[in-house]
Amino acid sequence: MNELDAILAADVLLAADMRGIDSHGVARLSGYVRLFEANRANANPQWKIIHETPSTATVDADNGLGLVVAPKAMEIAIEKAKNAGTGWVAIQNSNHFGIAAYHAMKALEHDMIGIAMTNASPLVAPTFSKERMLGTNPFCYVFPAGKNKPVVVDMATATAANGKLEIAQRNQNEIPKGWVQDKNGNESTNADELKNGGALLPLGSSYKTSSYKGYALSSVADIFCGVLSGANYGPWVPPFVSFLNPLENLPGKGIGHFVGAMRVDAFRPVDDFKNNMDNWIERFKNATPIESNQKVIIPGEPEFAEEEKRLESGIPLNDKVVEDLKSLAKKFKLEF
């Protein structure tokens, strides 16, 4: 990759590790390298805007890494929001884009609300199905505050992100009930179940516990990111792993993302909004807890706390991730 794109991609991965989202940090690096080596991703994309209005745009990422194209698309959305009040960018022909929060949080420095979402390779079975049809399809909404940290809602629409399964596999741990089903649709606690033909479950886990809501949320992300952008969607989204080839006769191009920015002052004065956000945050934090030693947590609060902790003590790495990094260093004749 060119140096500026490489720095940006590294920054996205480090942001994930700093926030404690280890599944999307440097642990992903070897996977991106394998995509390059398999000619499944373009290291130096010539991305471009292919459709545009004053408040919207569609970007063709030229098969580049979403780590690079999504932040640049967010900057386009922010510039459009400065002029039109809101800005929205759909992205086609892309690849994995790391954590959604990195892109959405770019809006904060402009006193804007940020939104970012992506679709992903099919690992999730819709309610009542044993077939993988949807990705974990995460989305992030970011709201600026005044004296408090912003509210950051960053979540997968499956019960768990695939990266959490990978962490459990590295540590040889069982996973909680309700995360996956086996190839016959039965509940399982085996972290390797996806390798055996099983599937992740939508948020809610089962019909009785409202999995249809997670299925619906994932569908929203898939339609915004895939159908609206001209990218692939549903079972046609290309796999992240390099050893699996995309299906034939694809309806779109690559993986899709969708990002947006909304100027707070397009709706009301910024200071008034931030004062009310602080009031909202403080009231929720002081909600009566179930247990006296327990506090209500604001969305995004654990990640901000982890970031402060890791700034002091460093980023812990799983042994298998370290071995991956050592292998990469040896392969490219770099000092570890």
C-alpha positions as CSV (number, residue, x, y, z in Angstrom):
1,M,0.0,0.0,0.0
2,N,1.1,3.6,-0.4
3,E,2.5,5.1,2.8
4,L,-0.5,7.3,3.7
5,D,-3.0,4.5,3.1
6,A,-0.8,2.2,5.2
7,I,-0.7,4.6,8.1
8,L,-4.5,5.1,7.9
9,A,-5.1,1.3,7.8
10,A,-2.8,0.8,10.8
11,D,-4.5,3.6,12.7
12,V,-7.9,1.9,12.2
13,L,-6.5,-1.4,13.5
14,L,-4.8,0.2,16.5
15,A,-8.0,2.1,17.4
16,A,-9.8,-1.3,17.6
17,D,-7.1,-2.7,19.9
18,M,-7.0,0.5,22.0
19,R,-10.7,0.3,22.6
20,G,-10.5,-3.4,23.6
21,I,-12.0,-4.8,20.4
22,D,-9.2,-7.3,20.0
23,S,-11.1,-9.2,17.3
24,H,-10.7,-6.3,14.8
25,G,-7.2,-5.1,15.6
26,V,-3.8,-6.3,14.6
27,A,-5.2,-9.9,14.8
28,R,-6.8,-9.1,11.4
29,L,-3.5,-8.1,9.7
30,S,-2.5,-11.6,8.4
31,G,-6.0,-12.0,6.9
32,Y,-5.6,-8.8,4.9
33,V,-2.2,-9.9,3.7
34,R,-3.7,-13.2,2.5
35,L,-6.4,-11.2,0.6
36,F,-3.7,-9.2,-1.2
37,E,-1.8,-12.4,-2.0
38,A,-4.9,-14.1,-3.4
39,N,-5.6,-11.0,-5.5
40,R,-8.9,-10.6,-3.6
41,A,-8.1,-7.1,-2.5
42,N,-6.4,-4.1,-4.2
43,A,-3.5,-2.6,-2.2
44,N,-3.6,0.7,-4.1
45,P,-7.2,1.3,-5.2
46,Q,-8.2,4.2,-7.4
47,W,-11.5,4.7,-5.7
48,K,-14.0,7.3,-7.1
49,I,-17.4,8.8,-6.7
50,I,-19.7,7.3,-9.3
51,H,-23.0,9.1,-8.3
52,E,-23.6,12.3,-6.4
53,T,-26.1,14.8,-5.2
54,P,-25.5,17.8,-2.8
55,S,-26.1,15.6,0.2
56,T,-25.3,12.1,-1.1
57,A,-22.7,10.1,-2.9
58,T,-21.9,6.6,-4.0
59,V,-18.3,5.5,-4.1
60,D,-16.7,2.6,-6.0
61,A,-13.8,1.5,-3.7
62,D,-12.0,-0.3,-6.6
63,N,-11.7,-3.4,-4.4
64,G,-9.6,-1.6,-1.8
65,L,-9.6,-2.2,1.9
66,G,-12.5,-0.7,3.7
67,L,-10.0,0.4,6.4
68,V,-8.9,3.0,3.9
69,V,-11.9,3.8,1.8
70,A,-14.5,4.1,4.6
71,P,-12.7,6.9,6.5
72,K,-12.3,8.8,3.3
73,A,-16.0,8.3,2.5
74,M,-16.9,9.6,5.9
75,E,-14.9,12.8,5.2
76,I,-17.0,13.2,2.1
77,A,-20.2,12.8,4.2
78,I,-18.9,15.4,6.7
79,E,-18.2,17.9,3.9
80,K,-21.7,17.4,2.5
81,A,-23.2,17.8,5.9
82,K,-21.4,21.1,6.3
83,N,-23.3,22.4,3.2
84,A,-26.5,20.5,3.3
85,G,-27.1,19.7,7.0
86,T,-26.6,15.9,6.5
87,G,-24.3,13.8,4.3
88,W,-24.6,10.2,3.2
89,V,-22.2,8.0,1.3
90,A,-22.9,4.5,0.1
91,I,-19.8,2.4,-0.8
92,Q,-19.6,-0.6,-3.2
93,N,-16.7,-2.8,-4.3
94,S,-14.9,-2.7,-0.9
95,N,-13.5,-5.1,1.6
96,H,-13.6,-5.5,5.5
97,F,-13.6,-2.1,7.1
98,G,-12.5,-2.8,10.7
99,I,-14.5,-1.3,13.5
100,A,-17.5,0.8,12.6
101,A,-16.8,3.2,15.5
102,Y,-13.6,4.5,13.9
103,H,-15.5,5.9,10.9
104,A,-18.6,7.2,12.7
105,M,-16.5,8.9,15.4
106,K,-14.8,11.1,12.8
107,A,-18.0,13.2,12.9
108,L,-17.5,14.2,16.6
109,E,-14.8,16.8,15.9
110,H,-17.3,18.6,13.8
111,D,-20.2,18.6,16.3
112,M,-22.0,16.1,14.2
113,I,-23.8,12.8,14.8
114,G,-21.9,10.0,13.0
115,I,-23.3,6.8,11.5
116,A,-21.4,3.8,9.9
117,M,-22.4,0.3,9.0
118,T,-21.2,-2.5,6.8
119,N,-22.5,-5.8,5.5
120,A,-20.2,-8.9,5.7
121,S,-19.8,-12.4,4.5
122,P,-22.8,-14.7,5.3
123,L,-22.3,-16.4,8.7
124,V,-25.7,-15.7,10.3
125,A,-28.9,-17.8,9.9
126,P,-32.2,-15.9,9.7
127,T,-34.9,-16.8,12.2
128,F,-36.3,-20.3,11.4
129,S,-33.4,-21.1,8.9
130,K,-30.3,-23.2,9.1
131,E,-28.8,-21.6,6.0
132,R,-26.2,-18.8,6.4
133,M,-27.7,-15.7,4.7
134,L,-26.5,-12.6,6.5
135,G,-23.2,-11.2,7.9
136,T,-22.8,-10.0,11.4
137,N,-23.6,-6.6,9.8
138,P,-22.5,-4.2,12.5
139,F,-23.5,-0.6,12.8
140,C,-22.4,2.4,14.9
141,Y,-24.2,5.6,15.9
142,V,-22.2,8.3,17.7
143,F,-23.7,11.3,19.5
144,P,-21.5,14.1,20.8
145,A,-21.9,15.3,24.4
146,G,-20.6,18.3,26.5
147,K,-18.5,17.5,29.6
148,N,-19.2,13.7,29.2
149,K,-17.8,11.3,26.7
150,P,-19.9,10.8,23.6
151,V,-22.4,8.1,23.4
152,V,-21.1,5.4,21.0
153,V,-23.4,2.6,20.0
154,D,-21.2,0.1,18.2
155,M,-22.6,-3.4,17.8
156,A,-23.0,-6.4,15.6
157,T,-26.5,-7.5,14.7
158,A,-25.7,-11.1,15.5
159,T,-25.5,-12.3,19.1
160,A,-21.7,-12.1,18.8
161,A,-19.2,-10.9,16.2
162,N,-17.3,-13.6,14.4
163,G,-14.1,-12.2,15.9
164,K,-15.3,-13.2,19.4
165,L,-15.6,-16.8,18.2
166,E,-12.1,-16.5,16.8
167,I,-10.9,-15.3,20.3
168,A,-12.6,-18.3,21.9
169,Q,-11.0,-20.6,19.4
170,R,-7.5,-19.3,20.1
171,N,-8.1,-19.7,23.8
172,Q,-9.9,-23.1,23.4
173,N,-12.9,-21.8,25.3
174,E,-16.5,-22.8,25.1
175,I,-18.9,-20.0,24.0
176,P,-22.2,-19.0,25.7
177,K,-25.4,-20.7,24.7
178,G,-27.3,-18.6,22.1
179,W,-24.3,-17.6,20.0
180,V,-24.4,-20.3,17.4
181,Q,-26.4,-23.3,16.1
182,D,-25.0,-26.4,14.5
183,K,-25.6,-27.4,10.9
184,N,-29.0,-28.9,11.8
185,G,-30.1,-25.8,13.7
186,N,-29.5,-27.0,17.2
187,E,-28.0,-24.9,20.0
188,S,-24.3,-25.3,20.5
189,T,-21.5,-24.0,22.7
190,N,-18.7,-25.2,20.3
191,A,-16.5,-22.3,19.2
192,D,-15.6,-24.3,16.0
193,E,-19.2,-24.8,15.0
194,L,-19.0,-22.6,11.9
195,K,-16.2,-24.8,10.6
196,N,-18.6,-27.7,10.9
197,G,-21.4,-26.1,8.8
198,G,-23.2,-24.3,11.6
199,A,-24.2,-20.7,11.8
200,L,-24.1,-17.6,14.0
201,L,-27.5,-16.5,15.4
202,P,-29.1,-13.1,15.0
203,L,-29.3,-10.8,18.0
204,G,-32.0,-12.4,20.3
205,S,-30.8,-16.0,19.6
206,S,-34.1,-17.7,19.2
207,Y,-37.6,-16.8,18.1
208,K,-38.9,-16.9,21.7
209,T,-36.3,-14.4,22.7
210,S,-36.9,-12.2,19.7
211,S,-34.2,-13.2,17.2
212,Y,-36.5,-11.8,14.5
213,K,-35.5,-8.3,15.8
214,G,-31.8,-9.0,15.2
215,Y,-32.6,-10.6,11.9
216,A,-34.5,-7.4,10.9
217,L,-31.7,-5.1,12.1
218,S,-29.2,-7.1,10.1
219,S,-31.4,-6.9,7.1
220,V,-31.5,-3.1,7.4
221,A,-27.7,-2.9,7.4
222,D,-27.5,-5.3,4.4
223,I,-30.0,-3.3,2.4
224,F,-28.3,0.1,3.1
225,C,-24.8,-1.3,2.5
226,G,-25.5,-3.8,-0.3
227,V,-28.7,-3.1,-2.2
228,L,-28.5,0.7,-2.0
229,S,-24.8,0.9,-2.9
230,G,-24.7,-1.6,-5.7
231,A,-22.5,-4.0,-3.6
232,N,-23.3,-7.6,-3.0
233,Y,-25.8,-8.6,-0.3
234,G,-27.1,-11.5,1.6
235,P,-25.5,-14.9,0.7
236,W,-23.5,-13.3,-2.2
237,V,-21.3,-11.1,0.0
238,P,-17.7,-12.3,-0.6
239,P,-16.0,-14.3,2.2
240,F,-13.4,-12.6,4.3
241,V,-11.1,-15.7,4.3
242,S,-8.9,-15.9,1.3
243,F,-9.1,-19.6,0.8
244,L,-12.9,-19.4,-0.1
245,N,-13.7,-17.9,-3.5
246,P,-16.7,-15.6,-4.0
247,L,-19.8,-17.2,-5.6
248,E,-20.4,-16.8,-9.3
249,N,-23.0,-14.6,-11.0
250,L,-22.8,-12.0,-8.2
251,P,-25.6,-9.3,-8.2
252,G,-23.2,-6.5,-7.1
253,K,-19.6,-5.5,-6.6
254,G,-17.6,-6.5,-3.5
255,I,-18.6,-5.7,0.1
256,G,-20.7,-2.6,0.9
257,H,-20.7,0.1,3.5
258,F,-22.8,3.1,4.4
259,V,-21.7,6.1,6.3
260,G,-23.4,9.4,7.3
261,A,-23.0,12.6,9.2
262,M,-25.7,14.9,10.6
263,R,-25.0,18.5,11.8
264,V,-26.5,18.9,15.2
265,D,-27.1,22.6,14.5
266,A,-29.2,21.6,11.5
267,F,-31.8,20.7,14.2
268,R,-31.0,22.8,17.2
269,P,-28.2,24.9,18.8
270,V,-25.2,22.6,19.6
271,D,-24.8,23.8,23.2
272,D,-28.4,23.1,24.0
273,F,-28.1,19.6,22.5
274,K,-24.9,18.9,24.4
275,N,-26.4,20.1,27.7
276,N,-29.3,17.7,27.2
277,M,-27.0,14.9,26.2
278,D,-25.0,15.4,29.4
279,N,-28.3,15.4,31.3
280,W,-29.4,12.2,29.5
281,I,-26.0,10.5,30.2
282,E,-25.9,11.5,33.9
283,R,-29.5,10.4,34.5
284,F,-29.0,7.0,33.0
285,K,-25.7,6.5,34.8
286,N,-27.5,7.2,38.1
287,A,-30.4,4.9,37.4
288,T,-31.1,2.7,40.4
289,P,-28.9,-0.4,40.0
290,I,-30.1,-4.0,40.7
291,E,-27.0,-4.6,42.8
292,S,-25.5,-1.9,45.0
293,N,-22.0,-2.6,43.7
294,Q,-23.2,-2.3,40.1
295,K,-23.7,0.8,37.9
296,V,-25.6,1.4,34.7
297,I,-23.2,1.7,31.8
298,I,-23.6,4.2,28.9
299,P,-23.1,2.8,25.4
300,G,-19.4,3.2,24.6
301,E,-18.3,3.7,28.2
302,P,-16.4,0.4,28.5
303,E,-14.4,1.1,25.4
304,F,-13.4,4.6,26.6
305,A,-12.3,3.0,30.0
306,E,-10.3,0.3,28.2
307,E,-8.6,2.9,26.0
308,E,-7.5,4.9,29.1
309,K,-6.2,1.7,30.7
310,R,-4.3,0.6,27.6
311,L,-2.7,4.0,27.1
312,E,-1.1,3.4,30.5
313,S,-0.4,-0.4,30.4
314,G,-0.2,-1.2,26.7
315,I,-2.2,-3.6,24.5
316,P,-2.2,-7.2,25.5
317,L,-1.8,-9.7,22.6
318,N,-2.9,-13.3,22.4
319,D,0.1,-15.7,21.9
320,K,-1.3,-16.9,18.5
321,V,-1.6,-13.3,17.3
322,V,2.0,-12.7,18.3
323,E,3.1,-15.8,16.3
324,D,1.1,-14.4,13.3
325,L,2.9,-11.1,13.5
326,K,6.3,-12.8,13.8
327,S,5.5,-14.9,10.7
328,L,4.6,-11.7,8.8
329,A,7.8,-10.0,9.9
330,K,9.8,-13.0,8.7
331,K,7.9,-13.2,5.4
332,F,8.6,-9.5,4.6
333,K,12.1,-9.4,6.1
334,L,11.1,-6.9,8.8
335,E,12.5,-6.6,12.3
336,F,10.0,-7.9,14.9
